Structure formats: C-alpha cells, structure tokens
Amino acid sequence: MSATQKVQQHPAFIQAQNKANYYISQLDKELTKYPVLTTLEQRTQVPKTYVVLGSVILLTLFHIVNPLAAPVSNLVGWGLPAYLSFKALETPGHQDDVQWLTYWVVFGFFNFVESFALRIVLYYLPWYFAFKTVFILWLQLPTFRGAQTTYLTVLKPVLMNISNSSRAVAPTQTETTVTAEGLRERVATANAE
C-alpha cells in the first residue's frame, strides 16, 4: 500500500472529503437558481460550482498580486453591472431599472470621490482594492440592496441640499422633472425614428 493510499484511507481524510462534498453539493443547489450558470455548465461541461469557486480563487489571487487589484476591482464594478443593466432595459418591469440606475449613481459618485482621495487612501489602507471590490459587490447584489441603502442614506440628502441651494441662487430657471416613464417614452420615440 502506497503512502497516498494510506492518507486517502485515513478517517480524518475521509471525514474532510465528505464534508467538502457536502458543501459543494449545497453550493451547487444554490447556484442552480441562476440560469446563466446552468447554461454555462451545459455549454462548457464544467460544473458550475467549480466555475464559481475557480473564479473566486482567481479574483482572490489577483487581489493578492496588488498591481492587478485595481483592474479587477474596476472589472467587477463595470463588467457585470453593464451587462445586467442591459438586461434590465430589455425587461418590462421597472424594479430592476431602479436597482441599476441607483447603482450607477452611487458607483459614479464613489468613483468621483475616489479620484480625489485615492493616493491618500492607498497610503493608509493597503488592501483598499479588496475592500472596494467587496463594497461594489454589496452595492450590486439585490439581496443586500446596498446601492439603494447608500443612495437613500447618504447621496439623496446631499443632492437634495445641493438642489435646494441651486434653486435659491437661480429662481428664474424653469424646473424640469425627469421621470423614468418620460425617459422611456423618449427612448421609444427615438428608436421609432
């Protein structure tokens, strides 16, 4: 009997292997909720659990190699949300439109603030891009509704204060109210032409 076989037959190894298989099966059940992953699994013949785990490990490695952390963080912040925003525009419901429009407002504001303070933040916080990626995921995921929470608690009060200040300075300007429905009508009119 070889050393490898002895290790594989050890009770601790068998217990760890059973525990890992249990968690992988639980993750597979959760990932089955996402049709994109099921389609990817069918096309590539690679189990969706391994694709997700491999992607997480790869992103973690890119964050460990710090020069790649900024591009990976930006990819997480732009790539998936751009695709999901496109999908939201194609659906008849409005809730996903609100989710992604709110995300883009918060993300844009965050990038604006970051452009001023990035060097200072990087000096004091060495794992900034890892935290930024987690924050961006929190903003994106519909389970947490982070973008809406941030918008309602931080941005909306600030923007309303600025809006009220600008009305006091220039009261002669006509007020224009832009609604989501009005924008949809404009887009439909533009597409019809």
Sequence and secondary structure as in RCSB ss.txt:
>XXXX:A:sequence
MSATQKVQQHPAFIQAQNKANYYISQLDKELTKYPVLTTLEQRTQVPKTYVVLGSVILLTLFHIVNPLAAPVSNL
VGWGLPAYLSFKALETPGHQDDVQWLTYWVVFGFFNFVESFALRIVLYYLPWYFAFKTVFILWLQLPTFRGAQTT
YLTVLKPVLMNISNSSRAVAPTQTETTVTAEGLRERVATANAE
>XXXX:A:secstr
  HHHHHHHSHHHHHHHHHHHHHHHHHHHHHTT HHHHHHHHHH S HHHHHHHHHHHHHHHHHSGGGHHHHHHH
HHHHHHHHHHHHHHHSS SHHHHHHHHHHHHHHHHHHHHHHHHHHHHHH TTHHHHHHHHHHHHH TTTTHHHHH
IIIIIHHHHHHHHHHHHHH TTS      HHHHHHHHHHHHH 
